[in-house]
Amino acid sequence: MKNLQMALSGVLALQLVLAAGLFWESSSRQQAQAQATQLVQTEADALQRLEITGDDETVTLVKQDDQWQLPELHQLPVNSDKLDTLLEKLTALKGNWPVATSNSARERFEVAEKKFRKHVKLYTAEGDEPALELFVGTSPGFRKVHVRRADDDAIYAVELNSFDLPVKADNWLDKTLLAAGDLKRIQGPDYTLEKADDGWVFAVDDAQEAPAVDPGKARELATALEKLRVTRPAGKTPEAEPTEIVVQADNGERRYLFASADDKYYVRRDDRDQYFEIAKYDFDRVMDKRHQDLVLVARDEEEQTAEEETSNTQEEDAKS
């Protein structure tokens, strides 16, 4: 009996030690979280300029009239979704505990003034002095990087990806800036299509009998224009005769010029001065359409279904 009491007392003592250890660990974790350092204390809405340097290149994003632009890229608009995602991540950065604070660690983790992977400057107003500077260095793990503020010795491992900070202006460009949106009318070299309740039809005089429009071909043409994506501004005006496509949308009429030269494909819209490069796939979806291509040809149902499935598959592949 005495042995049993001693054994039970030992078990109770062990339980108390374990409980105390768990309580201490939980309290330490909560204390560390409460003391986490907010690395970026500036509100995203207050930012006016963003500079990212890396690999001997620098890209600048400037906010002008509530729109972010690329000053070294013809003042073209920035991909707002991409920028919003980055600013959300930056303003959420917290350092729970420094991994190092020494000068030698700066070099090792590549967050020093002269040795870094990325150098980020955030400005809240016009001027030469940034409100905050971050040095982004090596990666200690998946989707994590070492970060140091320019005004602090502490180096933290935070949730961020160096790929979120591209230094080429093309990577920040809004690739949909020439997308036409929902179309009502498309006028090509030898055809005019209008959107009806049940699909696209040819626009002709009342005295003429309009042929039926191939719904698959018309949908492919309209989608190519409505969701047109550019890759980059063209370095020069293509030396080729352009083809004009005029479209009508809810926001008015727009005129596109498509051209190809030297195995490159270009487009220009009347509201912008420069040509842009586009993918051959998007170019072909617009330029391989003429009146005869858009006329519905009698085919058996199985062949038509197979062709529409192929067209849909190509569209999905292009999106991915």
Secondary structure, 3 states (H helix, E strand, C coil): CHHHHHHHHHHHHHHHHHHHHHHHHHHHHHHHHHCCEECCCCCHHHCCEEEEEECCEEEEEEEECCEEEECCCCCEEECHHHHHHHHHHHHCCEECCCCECCHHHHHHCCECCCCECEEEEEECCCCCCCCEEEEECCCCECCEEEEEECCCCCEEEEECCHHHCCCCHHHHECCCCCCCCCEEEEECCCCEEEEECCEEEECCCCCCCCCCECHHHHHHHHHHHHCCCCCEECCCCCCCCCEEEEEEECCEEEEEEEEEECCEEEEEECCCCCCEEECHHHHHHHHCCCHHHHECCCCCHHHHHHHHHHHHHHHHHHHC
